[in-house]
Amino acid sequence: MGLHNSLSLYRDLYISLLHDIACGSDVSLVELSRDCDTIRNRVQLEGIQFLTVYLPSVGKAFDKALLSGFLPTIPGLKVRKGTNIPSFLGCILSKVFQNDGHLHDHPDTGAIKAFRQLVYFLYKLEMPVKESLARKAIESFKTTESDLSVLSVPLDGMTVMAQRFIAAIFCHFDETEIMPRHGPGGVADGEQVNEKHLFTRIYDDIERKYPFTEYFVWSLSQVCDEYHTYDGLESRVSGTAKVVLVPKDSRGPRIISCEPVEYQWIQQGLGRKVQDHVESSWLTKGHVNFTDQEVNRRLALAGSKSQTWVTLDMKEASDRVSTDLVRTMFGLTPRLVEALMATRSSATRLPDGTVITLKKFAPMGSCLCFPIESILFYVLAVTAVACTYNLPRREARKLVYVYGDDLIVHREVYPAVLQRLPAYGLMFNADKCCTSGFFRESCGCDAYGGVDVTPLRLKKMWDRRNTIDAGAVAAYVALSNAAYSRGYYRLSELAKELVEHKLGPLPYFTRESGVYGWIREKTPLYRQPSGVRTRFNKRLQRLEVFGYRSKSVTFVADSDNWSSVLRRMNSSSEGAQPGVYAVPRRSYLQRGWSEVR
C-alpha cells in the first residue's frame, strides 16, 4: 500500500480510483491492466509530476475539445491505430469522441465526468513550493506591475457611464461607519495573534481618514488612561505590505500579501461594509455576491444545458486592478475614494527584501481586494453591454453575474465584455472562458449538458511521519467519505486505512458530525466497528461514541489591558475567552464522547 512512501501512496490512490471508475463502466480487464501499467511506468519515470502536472494538462486539452468539438493529438499519449483516440483511458474517451476526434452528437456525460475525475484528481495537491516556480511567480508579479505602470484608463463615454453607475450604488454609503476587526492571517511586521490589538504605529494615510483615537481604541476611557503613551507611538507616512508564497497546486505557489496590522484592522471593517452594502443595494443585489457561490454555480449548470449563459474567467484578476482604475471609476464618490486610498498599502516587500511601489490597488490578502475587484468587474461588464448594444442600464445589469473574478454573462452580449474590458488593463483567461459548446465552469462547479461533472480533488499531502497532522487527517477522512458517496469504494477504503493506521478504528455516522468518522447512511448506528468504544448516556438518552475531534492550538497571554477589552468587544472575536488565543492554522486531535447520529 505504500504507507511510508509518498510516491507509491499517490500512485496507489490513483490506481484505486481507476479501478473504481472502471467498475462503473464497461472497461475491459485487458484495458484496465494496460492503463494501470502505464500509470506505474510513467510515475516511476516522471515522478509525481505525471499525476499532478501532466494529467491535468491532458484534462485542459479535453475541456478545450468539449468546447471546440474536436480532440486534437495530445503530446505524450499514443493513439489507437487508425484513430485519433489515445490508448491511455481510450475506452472512456471513445464514449465522448468519435475515432476521427470529433465530438459525438450525444456524448456520454458519465464518461466525461469519469475522465475529468481521473485527470484532475491530484491537480490541486498542495506541494512544497519549488524555488523555480517561486521565482517564476515573483517575476510574473513584477511583470504585471510594469504593465500597470504604462496603462492609462480611457476617459470615454463608457468610463463616464461606469462612474455614474458606481456613484448610484454608493450614493448613501457612509465609509466612516465601520466596525474594524482583524482577520485570521499573518501581518507584515510579524505581530503574533495576541499582539494584534496592541497598535504601536500611527500612519499618516490612515490618520487623515480614520483617526487613531477614534478607530484604534475601545472608548474615551482608554484614551484617558493611555494618552501619555501616544507620544511614543511610531509615526509612518504609509504602510508597506509583505509578499509571501504559499502552496497552491501543481502550477506553482499563490502570492499572498500580508498587510501591516493597522491596515488590516481598518481594511477588514471597510471591506465588510462595502460587501454588505453591495449585496443589499437594489442595483447589485443578487448579481454581485461575496458569500454565496450558489448563484454562479446554478447559472453555470443551467448554461451548460441551454447555452443561455457563458462563463468568463479573469486572468490575474486582483493584480490587474490598478490604483488609477479605482481612482477613476470611483471618481464621483470622493469620500469613498479617500477611504480606499487611505487604507491600501502603497508598497510591498518581496521575499528577497526588495521594496517596490505598488501600481495595483490591492493584492490578494487585502480585505479590500475581493469586494472592489468584484464591483469593478460587474460595473464595467454591465456598462460594456449597455454601450455596445444600446441597452438601458436596468436591462443590461440583468445580463451579468459576478463572484470575484468569475463572471457569468448572457450568451448574446458576452462579446462586448471580452472586447471592452482589456482597455482598462483587465485580461481574460482564454483557456477558462467557456463561450461555446456545452461545457461551463464557475465557482468550483464544472458542468456539461446540465450535468455536474466536477471532479473530486485531493488537496492535502499525507504526513508520512509518526506524528499526527490534524489537517491531513481531516482531509483524508473527507476524501474517504466523499469517495464513498460517489461509489469509489476502493479509493475510500485506502484513504480509510491510511487514517486508521495512525488513529485506530473510527466510528460510523449517518451524516456529518463534529467527530471524525465514516459516513455510512445505511449502516445501523449501534453496529460500530470493533475497537470503537460506545456507551448509552442515560442523562441525555442517546448513544455516544468515544472519538476524535479537531481542536485549535491555544495559548494564554496577559489579558489585563485595554487591548484585550477591544479584542473581546470586537464582533469578530465573539466568545473569546480573556487571555486565551488560538494559534492560526494550528490544530490537534482530542478524544471525547459524542452523540452518534
C-alpha positions as CSV (number, residue, x, y, z in Angstrom):
1,M,0.0,0.0,0.0
2,G,3.0,2.3,0.3
3,L,2.0,3.8,3.7
4,H,5.6,5.2,4.2
5,N,6.4,6.2,0.6
6,S,4.6,9.3,-0.7
7,L,5.1,8.5,-4.4
8,S,3.7,5.0,-4.1
9,L,0.9,6.3,-1.9
10,Y,-0.4,8.7,-4.5
11,R,0.1,6.2,-7.3
12,D,-1.9,3.6,-5.3
13,L,-4.6,6.2,-4.6
14,Y,-4.9,6.9,-8.3
15,I,-4.9,3.3,-9.3
16,S,-7.7,2.6,-6.8
17,L,-9.7,5.4,-8.3
18,L,-9.1,4.0,-11.8
19,H,-10.4,0.6,-10.6
20,D,-13.5,2.2,-9.1
21,I,-14.3,4.1,-12.3
22,A,-13.6,1.0,-14.5
23,C,-16.1,-1.0,-12.4
24,G,-18.7,1.6,-13.1
25,S,-18.2,1.4,-16.9
26,D,-17.5,-1.3,-19.5
27,V,-13.8,-1.0,-19.4
28,S,-12.3,-4.5,-20.1
29,L,-9.9,-6.1,-17.8
30,V,-7.2,-6.0,-20.5
31,E,-7.5,-2.3,-21.0
32,L,-7.7,-1.7,-17.2
33,S,-4.5,-3.7,-16.7
34,R,-2.8,-1.8,-19.5
35,D,-3.8,1.6,-18.1
36,C,-2.5,0.6,-14.7
37,D,0.8,-0.5,-16.1
38,T,1.0,2.9,-17.9
39,I,0.5,4.7,-14.6
40,R,3.1,2.6,-12.8
41,N,5.7,3.0,-15.5
42,R,5.2,6.8,-16.0
43,V,5.1,7.5,-12.3
44,Q,8.4,5.6,-12.0
45,L,10.0,7.6,-14.8
46,E,8.4,11.0,-14.3
47,G,7.6,11.0,-10.6
48,I,4.6,12.6,-9.1
49,Q,4.6,15.2,-11.8
50,F,2.8,12.7,-14.1
51,L,-0.2,12.8,-11.8
52,T,-0.1,16.4,-10.7
53,V,1.2,18.2,-13.8
54,Y,0.9,16.1,-16.9
55,L,-2.5,14.6,-16.4
56,P,-4.1,18.0,-15.6
57,S,-2.6,19.3,-18.9
58,V,-4.4,16.4,-20.6
59,G,-7.6,17.5,-18.8
60,K,-7.2,21.0,-20.1
61,A,-6.9,19.7,-23.6
62,F,-10.0,17.6,-23.0
63,D,-12.0,20.6,-21.7
64,K,-11.0,22.6,-24.8
65,A,-12.1,19.8,-27.0
66,L,-15.5,19.8,-25.3
67,L,-15.8,23.5,-26.3
68,S,-14.5,23.2,-29.8
69,G,-16.0,19.8,-30.6
70,F,-12.7,18.2,-31.7
71,L,-10.0,16.3,-29.8
72,P,-6.5,17.1,-31.1
73,T,-3.5,14.9,-30.8
74,I,-2.3,15.1,-27.2
75,P,1.6,15.2,-26.8
76,G,2.9,12.3,-24.8
77,L,0.0,9.9,-25.4
78,K,0.0,7.2,-28.1
79,V,-3.2,6.9,-30.1
80,R,-5.1,3.8,-31.1
81,K,-4.2,2.5,-34.5
82,G,-6.3,4.2,-37.2
83,T,-8.0,6.6,-34.8
84,N,-7.4,9.9,-33.0
85,I,-8.2,8.4,-29.6
86,P,-5.4,7.9,-27.1
87,S,-4.7,4.4,-26.0
88,F,-4.5,5.5,-22.3
89,L,-8.0,5.7,-21.0
90,G,-9.2,5.2,-24.6
91,C,-12.3,3.2,-23.6
92,I,-13.6,6.2,-21.7
93,L,-12.6,8.7,-24.3
94,S,-14.3,6.7,-27.1
95,K,-17.6,7.4,-25.4
96,V,-17.1,11.1,-25.8
97,F,-15.2,11.4,-29.1
98,Q,-15.5,9.6,-32.4
99,N,-12.5,7.8,-33.9
100,D,-11.7,10.8,-36.0
101,G,-11.6,13.0,-32.9
102,H,-14.9,14.8,-33.4
103,L,-17.3,15.0,-30.5
104,H,-20.2,12.5,-30.5
105,D,-23.6,14.1,-31.2
106,H,-24.7,12.9,-27.7
107,P,-21.5,12.3,-25.7
108,D,-21.8,10.2,-22.6
109,T,-21.8,12.6,-19.6
110,G,-20.9,9.8,-17.3
111,A,-17.7,9.2,-19.3
112,I,-17.0,13.0,-19.3
113,K,-17.2,13.0,-15.5
114,A,-15.1,9.9,-15.2
115,F,-12.3,11.1,-17.4
116,R,-12.2,14.5,-15.7
117,Q,-12.1,12.8,-12.4
118,L,-9.1,10.8,-13.4
119,V,-7.0,13.7,-14.9
120,Y,-7.8,16.3,-12.2
121,F,-7.7,14.1,-9.1
122,L,-4.3,15.4,-7.9
123,Y,-4.3,18.7,-9.7
124,K,-4.8,20.8,-6.5
125,L,-2.4,18.8,-4.3
126,E,-0.6,21.4,-2.1
127,M,3.0,20.5,-2.6
128,P,6.1,22.3,-1.2
129,V,7.0,25.5,-3.1
130,K,9.7,24.8,-5.6
131,E,12.3,27.6,-5.9
132,S,12.0,27.7,-9.7
133,L,8.2,28.1,-9.5
134,A,8.6,30.7,-6.7
135,R,10.9,32.8,-8.9
136,K,8.5,32.5,-11.8
137,A,5.6,33.7,-9.6
138,I,7.6,36.7,-8.4
139,E,8.7,37.6,-11.9
140,S,5.0,37.4,-13.1
141,F,4.1,39.7,-10.1
142,K,6.8,42.2,-11.2
143,T,5.7,42.0,-14.9
144,T,2.1,42.8,-14.1
145,E,3.3,45.8,-12.1
146,S,5.3,47.0,-15.1
147,D,2.2,46.6,-17.3
148,L,0.1,48.7,-15.0
149,S,2.7,51.5,-14.9
150,V,2.2,52.2,-18.6
151,L,-1.6,51.8,-18.5
152,S,-3.9,54.8,-18.9
153,V,-7.6,54.5,-18.2
154,P,-9.7,55.7,-21.2
155,L,-11.8,58.7,-20.4
156,D,-14.7,58.0,-22.8
157,G,-18.4,57.6,-22.7
158,M,-18.2,54.1,-21.2
159,T,-16.0,55.3,-18.4
160,V,-18.4,58.2,-17.6
161,M,-21.3,55.8,-17.6
162,A,-19.4,53.4,-15.3
163,Q,-18.6,56.3,-12.9
164,R,-22.3,57.2,-12.7
165,F,-23.2,53.6,-12.1
166,I,-20.8,53.3,-9.1
167,A,-22.0,56.7,-7.8
168,A,-25.6,55.4,-7.9
169,I,-24.6,52.3,-6.0
170,F,-22.7,54.1,-3.2
171,C,-24.8,57.3,-3.1
172,H,-25.9,56.6,0.5
173,F,-22.7,54.8,1.7
174,D,-21.0,56.1,4.8
175,E,-17.4,55.0,4.8
176,T,-16.8,56.2,8.4
177,E,-19.4,54.0,10.0
178,I,-17.3,50.8,10.1
179,M,-16.5,48.2,12.7
180,P,-12.8,47.5,12.5
181,R,-11.6,44.0,13.1
182,H,-8.8,41.6,12.5
183,G,-8.6,38.7,10.0
184,P,-7.1,35.3,10.7
185,G,-4.0,35.8,8.5
186,G,-0.5,37.0,9.3
187,V,0.6,40.6,9.2
188,A,3.6,42.4,7.6
189,D,5.5,43.2,10.7
190,G,5.2,39.8,12.3
191,E,2.9,40.6,15.3
192,Q,1.6,37.4,16.9
193,V,-2.1,36.9,17.4
194,N,-2.1,38.2,21.0
195,E,-0.2,41.3,19.8
196,K,-2.6,42.4,17.0
197,H,-4.7,44.7,19.2
198,L,-1.6,46.4,20.6
199,F,-1.3,49.1,18.0
200,T,2.2,50.7,18.1
201,R,2.2,52.8,14.9
202,I,0.3,55.7,13.5
203,Y,0.2,56.0,9.7
204,D,-0.4,59.5,8.2
205,D,-2.5,58.0,5.4
206,I,-4.9,56.2,7.8
207,E,-4.9,59.0,10.3
208,R,-6.4,61.5,7.9
209,K,-9.5,59.4,7.4
210,Y,-9.6,57.1,10.5
211,P,-8.1,58.9,13.5
212,F,-6.2,56.7,15.9
213,T,-8.2,57.9,19.0
214,E,-11.5,57.0,17.3
215,Y,-10.9,53.7,15.5
216,F,-8.0,52.1,17.3
217,V,-9.2,52.3,20.9
218,W,-12.3,51.0,22.7
219,S,-13.5,54.2,24.3
220,L,-12.5,57.6,25.6
221,S,-11.7,55.9,28.9
222,Q,-8.9,54.1,27.2
223,V,-7.7,57.4,25.6
224,C,-7.6,59.0,29.1
225,D,-5.8,56.0,30.6
226,E,-3.2,55.8,27.9
227,Y,-2.8,59.3,26.5
228,H,0.7,59.6,27.9
229,T,1.8,56.7,25.7
230,Y,0.7,58.2,22.4
231,D,3.7,60.4,22.1
232,G,5.8,57.3,22.0
233,L,4.0,55.7,19.1
234,E,6.0,55.3,15.9
235,S,4.9,57.6,13.1
236,R,5.0,56.5,9.5
237,V,3.7,58.1,6.3
238,S,2.3,54.9,4.7
239,G,2.3,51.2,5.1
240,T,4.5,48.5,3.4
241,A,2.9,45.1,2.9
242,K,4.9,41.8,2.6
243,V,4.7,39.3,-0.2
244,V,4.6,35.6,0.9
245,L,4.3,32.5,-1.2
246,V,2.0,29.7,0.0
247,P,1.4,26.3,-1.6
248,K,-1.4,26.3,-4.2
249,D,-1.2,23.5,-6.8
250,S,0.9,21.9,-9.5
251,R,1.2,25.2,-11.4
252,G,3.1,26.9,-8.6
253,P,2.6,28.9,-5.4
254,R,0.0,31.5,-4.7
255,I,1.1,35.0,-3.9
256,I,-0.5,36.5,-0.7
257,S,0.0,40.0,0.7
258,C,0.5,40.3,4.5
259,E,-0.8,43.8,5.4
260,P,0.5,45.9,8.3
261,V,-1.6,45.2,11.4
262,E,-3.1,48.7,11.5
263,Y,-4.1,48.5,7.8
264,Q,-5.6,45.0,8.3
265,W,-7.7,46.4,11.2
266,I,-9.3,49.1,9.1
267,Q,-9.4,47.1,5.8
268,Q,-11.5,44.4,7.5
269,G,-14.0,46.9,8.7
270,L,-14.3,48.9,5.4
271,G,-14.2,45.8,3.2
272,R,-17.1,44.1,5.1
273,K,-19.0,47.4,5.0
274,V,-18.6,47.5,1.2
275,Q,-19.7,43.9,0.8
276,D,-22.8,44.3,2.9
277,H,-23.8,47.5,1.1
278,V,-23.3,45.9,-2.4
279,E,-25.2,42.8,-1.5
280,S,-28.2,44.8,-0.3
281,S,-28.3,47.5,-2.9
282,W,-31.1,47.1,-5.4
283,L,-28.7,47.9,-8.2
284,T,-26.4,44.9,-7.4
285,K,-28.3,42.6,-5.1
286,G,-28.2,39.0,-6.3
287,H,-25.8,39.9,-9.2
288,V,-22.7,40.7,-7.2
289,N,-22.1,38.1,-4.5
290,F,-19.4,37.7,-1.9
291,T,-20.5,34.9,0.3
292,D,-22.9,32.8,-1.8
293,Q,-21.3,30.9,-4.7
294,E,-24.5,29.0,-5.5
295,V,-25.9,31.7,-7.8
296,N,-23.0,31.3,-10.2
297,R,-23.0,27.5,-9.8
298,R,-26.7,27.3,-10.7
299,L,-26.3,29.5,-13.7
300,A,-23.2,27.6,-14.9
301,L,-25.2,24.3,-14.6
302,A,-28.2,25.8,-16.4
303,G,-26.0,27.4,-19.1
304,S,-24.2,24.1,-19.8
305,K,-27.6,22.8,-21.0
306,S,-29.4,25.8,-22.5
307,Q,-26.3,27.7,-23.6
308,T,-28.1,30.8,-22.4
309,W,-25.2,31.8,-20.2
310,V,-21.4,31.8,-20.7
311,T,-18.8,31.7,-18.1
312,L,-15.8,34.1,-18.2
313,D,-12.7,33.9,-16.1
314,M,-10.4,36.9,-15.4
315,K,-6.6,36.5,-15.7
316,E,-4.5,37.7,-12.7
317,A,-7.7,39.4,-11.6
318,S,-6.6,41.1,-8.4
319,D,-3.1,42.0,-9.7
320,R,-4.6,43.8,-12.7
321,V,-6.9,46.2,-10.9
322,S,-4.8,49.3,-10.9
323,T,-4.9,52.2,-8.5
324,D,-5.6,54.6,-11.3
325,L,-8.6,52.4,-12.4
326,V,-10.1,52.6,-8.9
327,R,-9.5,56.3,-8.6
328,T,-11.1,56.9,-12.0
329,M,-14.1,54.6,-11.6
330,F,-14.9,55.8,-8.1
331,G,-14.3,59.4,-9.2
332,L,-17.8,60.6,-8.4
333,T,-17.6,59.3,-4.8
334,P,-14.7,61.3,-3.5
335,R,-15.1,60.4,0.2
336,L,-15.1,56.7,-0.6
337,V,-12.0,57.1,-2.9
338,E,-10.3,58.9,0.0
339,A,-11.1,56.0,2.3
340,L,-9.9,53.4,-0.2
341,M,-6.6,55.2,-0.8
342,A,-6.1,55.7,2.9
343,T,-6.4,52.0,3.7
344,R,-4.3,50.5,0.9
345,S,-0.6,49.7,1.3
346,S,1.4,51.8,-1.2
347,A,4.4,49.4,-1.3
348,T,5.2,45.8,-0.7
349,R,8.4,43.9,0.3
350,L,9.3,40.9,-1.9
351,P,10.8,37.7,-0.3
352,D,14.4,38.9,-1.3
353,G,13.9,42.1,0.7
354,T,13.3,44.4,-2.3
355,V,10.6,47.0,-1.7
356,I,8.5,48.0,-4.7
357,T,5.8,50.7,-5.1
358,L,2.5,49.1,-5.9
359,K,0.6,50.2,-9.0
360,K,-2.2,47.7,-8.3
361,F,-4.9,48.8,-6.0
362,A,-4.7,45.9,-3.5
363,P,-3.1,42.4,-3.9
364,M,-4.7,39.2,-2.8
365,G,-4.6,39.2,1.0
366,S,-6.0,42.7,1.5
367,C,-9.6,42.6,2.6
368,L,-10.4,45.3,0.1
369,C,-9.2,43.3,-2.9
370,F,-12.2,41.0,-3.3
371,P,-15.1,43.5,-2.9
372,I,-13.5,46.2,-5.0
373,E,-12.5,44.0,-7.9
374,S,-15.9,42.3,-7.9
375,I,-17.8,45.6,-8.1
376,L,-15.5,46.9,-10.8
377,F,-15.8,43.8,-12.9
378,Y,-19.6,44.0,-12.6
379,V,-19.9,47.7,-13.3
380,L,-17.6,47.6,-16.3
381,A,-19.2,44.4,-17.8
382,V,-22.7,45.9,-17.4
383,T,-21.6,49.2,-18.9
384,A,-19.8,47.5,-21.8
385,V,-23.1,45.6,-22.6
386,A,-25.2,48.8,-22.3
387,C,-22.9,50.8,-24.5
388,T,-22.3,48.2,-27.2
389,Y,-25.9,47.1,-27.6
390,N,-27.6,50.4,-26.7
391,L,-29.4,49.0,-23.8
392,P,-30.7,50.9,-20.7
393,R,-28.6,50.1,-17.6
394,R,-31.6,48.5,-15.8
395,E,-31.8,45.9,-18.6
396,A,-28.0,45.4,-19.0
397,R,-27.4,44.7,-15.3
398,K,-29.7,41.7,-15.5
399,L,-27.4,40.0,-18.0
400,V,-24.3,39.9,-15.8
401,Y,-23.4,38.0,-12.6
402,V,-20.2,38.3,-10.7
403,Y,-18.4,36.4,-7.9
404,G,-14.9,37.6,-7.6
405,D,-13.1,37.0,-10.9
406,D,-15.8,34.6,-12.1
407,L,-18.2,36.3,-14.5
408,I,-21.4,34.9,-16.0
409,V,-22.8,36.8,-18.9
410,H,-25.7,36.2,-21.2
411,R,-24.7,34.5,-24.4
412,E,-25.9,37.2,-26.7
413,V,-23.9,40.0,-25.2
414,Y,-20.7,38.5,-23.8
415,P,-18.5,39.6,-26.8
416,A,-18.9,43.2,-25.6
417,V,-17.3,42.2,-22.3
418,L,-14.4,40.4,-23.9
419,Q,-13.7,43.3,-26.3
420,R,-14.0,46.3,-24.0
421,L,-12.6,45.3,-20.6
422,P,-9.0,44.9,-21.8
423,A,-8.8,48.6,-22.5
424,Y,-8.9,49.0,-18.7
425,G,-6.0,46.6,-18.2
426,L,-8.2,43.7,-17.4
427,M,-7.4,40.4,-19.1
428,F,-9.3,37.2,-19.6
429,N,-8.1,33.6,-19.2
430,A,-8.9,32.3,-22.7
431,D,-8.4,28.7,-21.5
432,K,-11.1,29.0,-18.9
433,C,-13.7,31.2,-20.7
434,C,-16.5,28.8,-21.8
435,T,-18.4,30.6,-24.6
436,S,-19.2,27.7,-26.9
437,G,-20.3,24.1,-26.7
438,F,-22.0,22.7,-23.6
439,F,-19.2,22.9,-21.0
440,R,-19.2,25.6,-18.3
441,E,-17.2,26.2,-15.1
442,S,-17.7,28.8,-12.4
443,C,-17.1,29.0,-8.7
444,G,-16.0,25.4,-8.4
445,C,-18.8,23.9,-10.4
446,D,-17.9,22.2,-13.7
447,A,-20.9,21.3,-15.8
448,Y,-21.7,19.6,-19.2
449,G,-25.1,19.4,-20.7
450,G,-26.8,20.2,-17.4
451,V,-24.9,17.5,-15.5
452,D,-22.4,18.4,-12.7
453,V,-19.0,16.9,-13.8
454,T,-16.9,18.5,-11.0
455,P,-14.2,16.1,-10.0
456,L,-13.3,15.1,-6.5
457,R,-9.8,16.6,-5.8
458,L,-7.3,15.7,-3.1
459,K,-5.5,18.9,-1.8
460,K,-3.6,17.8,1.3
461,M,-0.4,15.8,1.3
462,W,-0.3,12.8,3.7
463,D,2.1,13.2,6.6
464,R,4.3,10.1,6.4
465,R,5.9,10.7,9.9
466,N,4.7,9.0,13.0
467,T,3.3,12.4,14.2
468,I,-0.4,13.1,13.7
469,D,-1.2,16.1,11.4
470,A,-4.8,17.1,12.3
471,G,-5.2,18.9,9.0
472,A,-4.1,15.9,6.9
473,V,-6.4,13.6,9.0
474,A,-9.4,15.9,8.3
475,A,-8.6,16.0,4.6
476,Y,-8.3,12.2,4.2
477,V,-11.4,11.5,6.3
478,A,-13.3,13.9,4.0
479,L,-11.7,12.2,0.9
480,S,-12.8,8.8,2.1
481,N,-16.4,9.9,2.8
482,A,-16.7,11.8,-0.5
483,A,-15.3,8.9,-2.5
484,Y,-17.7,6.5,-0.8
485,S,-20.7,8.7,-1.6
486,R,-19.6,8.7,-5.3
487,G,-19.2,4.9,-5.4
488,Y,-15.4,5.0,-5.4
489,Y,-15.1,2.3,-2.8
490,R,-11.5,1.2,-3.3
491,L,-10.3,4.8,-3.0
492,S,-12.5,5.3,0.0
493,E,-11.1,2.2,1.7
494,L,-7.5,3.1,1.0
495,A,-7.9,6.6,2.5
496,K,-9.7,5.0,5.4
497,E,-6.8,2.6,6.0
498,L,-4.3,5.5,6.0
499,V,-6.2,7.3,8.7
500,E,-6.9,4.2,10.9
501,H,-3.3,3.2,10.6
502,K,-2.5,6.2,12.7
503,L,-5.6,6.7,14.8
504,G,-7.1,3.2,15.1
505,P,-10.8,2.4,14.3
506,L,-13.1,5.4,13.8
507,P,-16.9,5.3,14.3
508,Y,-19.7,5.2,11.7
509,F,-22.2,8.0,11.3
510,T,-25.1,8.6,9.1
511,R,-24.3,12.3,8.4
512,E,-21.7,14.9,9.1
513,S,-20.6,15.1,12.7
514,G,-18.1,17.1,14.8
515,V,-16.3,13.8,15.4
516,Y,-14.1,12.2,12.7
517,G,-15.7,9.0,11.4
518,W,-17.1,7.3,8.3
519,I,-20.4,8.3,6.9
520,R,-22.4,5.1,6.1
521,E,-26.1,6.2,5.6
522,K,-27.5,2.6,5.6
523,T,-25.4,1.2,8.5
524,P,-27.3,0.8,11.8
525,L,-25.6,3.2,14.3
526,Y,-25.4,0.5,17.0
527,R,-23.2,-1.6,14.8
528,Q,-19.9,0.2,15.3
529,P,-16.5,-1.2,14.2
530,S,-14.6,-3.4,16.6
531,G,-12.4,-1.3,18.8
532,V,-14.7,1.8,18.9
533,R,-15.9,2.5,22.4
534,T,-19.7,3.2,22.8
535,R,-22.0,4.0,25.7
536,F,-25.6,4.9,26.3
537,N,-25.9,8.3,28.0
538,K,-28.9,7.9,30.4
539,R,-28.9,11.5,31.3
540,L,-29.2,12.7,27.7
541,Q,-30.9,9.5,26.4
542,R,-28.6,9.0,23.5
543,L,-26.0,6.6,22.1
544,E,-22.4,8.0,22.2
545,V,-19.0,7.0,20.8
546,F,-15.6,7.9,22.0
547,G,-13.9,9.6,19.1
548,Y,-11.6,12.3,17.8
549,R,-12.4,15.9,17.0
550,S,-10.2,18.8,15.9
551,K,-9.2,21.5,18.4
552,S,-7.3,24.7,17.8
553,V,-4.0,25.1,19.5
554,T,-4.3,27.8,22.1
555,F,-2.1,29.7,24.5
556,V,-2.6,32.1,27.4
557,A,-1.3,35.6,27.4
558,D,-1.7,38.7,29.5
559,S,-5.3,39.9,29.4
560,D,-5.2,42.8,31.9
561,N,-5.2,45.6,29.4
562,W,-7.4,47.7,27.1
563,S,-6.3,45.7,24.0
564,S,-8.0,42.7,25.5
565,V,-11.2,44.6,26.0
566,L,-11.0,45.8,22.4
567,R,-10.5,42.2,21.3
568,R,-13.4,40.8,23.3
569,M,-15.8,43.5,22.3
570,N,-14.9,43.2,18.6
571,S,-17.6,41.4,16.7
572,S,-15.1,39.0,15.1
573,S,-14.0,37.7,18.4
574,E,-17.4,36.8,20.0
575,G,-17.0,34.2,22.7
576,A,-13.2,34.7,23.0
577,Q,-12.1,33.9,26.5
578,P,-10.0,36.5,28.2
579,G,-6.3,35.9,27.6
580,V,-6.8,32.7,25.5
581,Y,-5.6,32.9,21.9
582,A,-5.9,30.4,19.1
583,V,-2.7,29.8,17.0
584,P,-3.6,30.4,13.3
585,R,-3.6,27.2,11.2
586,R,-2.6,25.0,14.1
587,S,-4.8,22.2,15.5
588,Y,-4.6,18.9,17.3
589,L,-6.9,15.9,17.8
590,Q,-8.7,15.5,21.1
591,R,-10.7,12.4,22.1
592,G,-14.1,12.6,23.8
593,W,-17.6,11.3,23.9
594,S,-20.0,12.4,21.2
595,E,-23.5,11.6,20.1
596,V,-23.9,9.0,17.3
597,R,-26.2,10.4,14.6
